[in-house]
Amino acid sequence: MHLTPSDAADRLERSRNHLKLALRAAGHTPSSGTSGAARTTGADLAADALRSWWRSHPLHVGGTAAIDVANAVLRPVAQRHPVGLIAGAVVVGGLLAWSRPWRWLVRPGLVSGLCQQLVHEAVVQAWPQGLVSRWSKKT
């Protein structure tokens, strides 16, 4: 297959347009710092507040490292023994369901404090910067 210069130019132009669209779509994610008017749903605000809260949380670095280690360890196991990995997941899931850690880990004070932080992050990111800075100086 031989391409003429005009065919190559057309392919290049289509590729550039595709990249522009992909970059525009990536630029409109909630965590990219778009204005509050661009976000229309409460779910977007909540997800963005949760991401922002997690980035500033002290356990973020440890959690990220744990995920990287788990990927490095579990990926070869999954490739060699996928059924064993599924069986292990069933056992771990059963132990979690049996022990019910959500009953003894989650306390009302912890939940209310977390909700307060998430609501504050959502408000800070949704309102224009001038209003938030003036409001936070008064309180």
C-alpha positions in Angstrom: 0.0 0.0 0.0 1.5 3.3 -1.1 0.2 6.6 0.3 0.3 9.8 -1.6 1.3 13.0 0.1 -2.3 14.1 0.2 -3.4 10.8 1.9 -0.7 11.2 4.5 -1.7 14.8 5.1 -5.3 13.8 5.5 -4.4 11.0 8.0 -2.2 13.4 9.9 -5.0 16.0 10.1 -7.5 13.3 11.3 -5.0 12.2 13.9 -4.5 15.7 15.2 -8.2 16.3 15.4 -8.6 13.1 17.3 -5.9 14.1 19.7 -7.5 17.6 20.2 -10.8 16.0 21.0 -9.2 13.6 23.5 -7.3 16.4 25.2 -10.4 18.6 25.4 -12.3 15.7 27.0 -9.5 15.1 29.5 -9.5 18.8 30.3 -13.2 18.8 31.3 -12.8 16.3 34.2 -14.1 17.6 37.6 -10.6 17.5 39.2 -9.1 19.8 36.5 -10.2 23.0 38.2 -13.1 24.0 36.0 -15.4 26.7 37.2 -18.4 26.0 39.3 -20.8 26.8 36.5 -19.3 24.1 34.3 -20.3 21.4 36.9 -23.9 20.7 36.9 -24.5 17.7 39.1 -24.0 17.2 42.8 -22.4 13.8 42.1 -19.6 15.6 40.2 -19.0 18.0 43.1 -19.1 15.1 45.6 -16.6 13.1 43.6 -14.3 16.0 43.1 -14.4 16.8 46.9 -13.7 13.2 47.7 -10.7 13.2 45.3 -9.4 16.5 46.7 -9.8 15.3 50.3 -8.0 12.0 49.5 -5.1 13.9 47.9 -4.5 15.9 51.1 -5.1 12.9 53.4 -2.0 11.7 55.3 -2.7 8.0 54.3 -2.7 8.9 50.5 1.0 8.1 50.1 0.7 4.8 51.9 -2.4 3.9 50.1 -0.9 4.6 46.7 2.2 2.6 47.6 0.0 -0.3 48.8 -1.8 -0.3 45.5 1.4 -0.3 43.6 2.8 -3.2 45.6 -0.5 -5.1 45.3 -0.4 -4.6 41.5 3.2 -5.8 41.3 2.5 -8.9 43.4 -1.0 -9.9 42.2 -0.5 -9.3 38.5 1.9 -12.3 38.0 -0.3 -14.5 40.2 -3.3 -13.6 38.2 -1.6 -14.4 35.0 -0.3 -17.8 36.3 -3.2 -18.9 38.5 -6.4 -16.9 37.8 -8.7 -19.5 39.4 -6.6 -19.5 42.6 -6.8 -15.7 42.7 -10.6 -15.8 42.4 -10.8 -18.5 45.1 -8.7 -16.3 47.4 -10.9 -13.3 46.7 -14.0 -15.4 47.6 -12.3 -16.4 50.9 -11.3 -12.8 51.7 -14.8 -11.6 50.8 -16.4 -14.2 53.0 -14.1 -13.3 55.9 -15.0 -9.6 55.5 -18.8 -10.4 55.4 -18.4 -12.7 58.5 -16.4 -10.2 60.6 -18.5 -7.1 59.5 -15.7 -4.6 60.0 -18.0 -1.7 59.1 -19.8 -2.1 62.4 -16.7 -1.6 64.5 -14.6 0.6 62.3 -17.2 3.3 61.5 -18.1 5.5 64.4 -20.7 8.3 64.2 -18.0 11.0 65.1 -15.8 9.7 62.3 -18.6 9.8 59.7 -19.8 13.2 60.7 -16.3 14.6 60.6 -15.6 13.1 57.2 -18.9 14.4 55.8 -18.1 17.9 57.1 -14.8 17.9 55.3 -16.3 16.7 52.1 -19.0 19.3 52.1 -16.4 22.0 52.8 -14.3 20.8 49.9 -17.4 20.8 47.6 -18.3 24.3 48.6 -14.8 25.6 48.1 -14.6 24.1 44.7 -18.1 25.1 43.5 -18.1 28.8 44.5 -16.0 31.5 42.8 -12.7 32.0 44.6 -13.4 35.6 45.7 -16.5 34.6 47.6 -14.8 31.6 49.3 -11.8 33.6 50.4 -13.9 36.4 51.8 -16.2 33.9 53.6 -13.4 31.9 55.1 -11.7 35.0 56.5 -14.9 36.0 58.3 -15.2 32.6 60.1 
